[in-house]
Amino acid sequence: MNLSKATAGSRVRVTRLGGDMRQLSRLASVGVIPGSVLQVRRNDRRRPLLVFSRDTLLALGRRGCDDIQVEEVSA
């Protein structure tokens, strides 16, 4: 599934990244790479998605989240 479909409160592992080189570089610089685990804090379908990655709260645009493939992981 893509990150934009993840529910608030869930933990997900990044399996694949898409998008242009600028977006990939930005994601890598904040630690969003394949294998990293994110905790989804807010996903209300109209605003940017809020996730925790490596002790940092990130706001990710909805279109960019469509390019991030994830799988849910257990707590």
HUCORNOR-V205243 format. One record per helix or strand of 3 or more residues. SS is the DSSP state (~ for helix, > for strand). FROM is the first residue (numbers start at 1). LEN is the number of residues. If there is no record, write none. Layout:
# HUCORNOR-V205243
ss = (SS	SS)
from = (FROM	FROM)
len = (LEN	LEN)
This chain:
# HUCORNOR-V205243
ss = (~	>	~	>	>	>	~	>)
from = (3	11	21	37	49	56	62	68)
len = (3	7	9	6	5	5	4	6)
